[in-house]
């Protein structure tokens, strides 16, 4: 089956999918994106992704004419047409193409492109058992990373540094030592049975997996604190973990080569991973 993409209302073979060289997403990163997990052919947490996208559109004053229902139908149609049961749906929605000028163009149609790529969620299971390593990098991003724009160069460089160091993720740390989040994941620590993650702010992405984990943990009577934590605190924590659409919950066993806690995945990570797995199965029927 050929891989298919969606470009402004048309489904085309991925290899033929094109946008204009004057697309503002290309020239200014004047565009938003979402990455949605497809499990058993179903979209995980679609409503949360849609709400975040709508918020981003409002923040950037992008006038996008499609209704939520139409967007949902188009996304599900593309997923079905691609025939992948386990995949990542990528949506990119921008102000459109226009003669290059920083200020908003007057009469430009917003653009939407979507792709679906097979993704092996089951490959996360061994990583969940062994845990993963992170390194730290300075947070060089702009002041509104709560808006999920495609302006990801600092994230790209940080994640590349992680890869070069043999680590899974880079935790982005401020000059005063606050851990904000990972290059493409939210960051967590566990201390004395309390699960701690950075509060929602302009300086982190409001992760969908983050919101899910907070809800599931609180429902299970686990104490969650949304507050900034420092790198020193993380190094002295009992456990650490990360969450995202592509890594629903992975234990972090080392930071910059220093073991966290025992240096192996801890009991809280295992408990939380169980809650997340149950929620994924409830929504999609998928179990890794
Ligand atoms: N990244 N923080 C950052 C900087 C991210 O880019 C992401 C997601 C997250 C986690 O958000 P969510 O739980 O909604 O996936 C946190 C996506 C997966 C990406 O860029 O590929």
Boltz pocket constraint, residues with backbone or C-beta under 6 A from the ligand:
constraints:
  - pocket:
      binder: B
      contacts: [[A, 35], [A, 155], [A, 181], [A, 182], [A, 183], [A, 184], [A, 185], [A, 186], [A, 205], [A, 206], [A, 207], [A, 208], [A, 209], [A, 210], [A, 243], [A, 244], [A, 245], [A, 246]]
      max_distance: 6.0
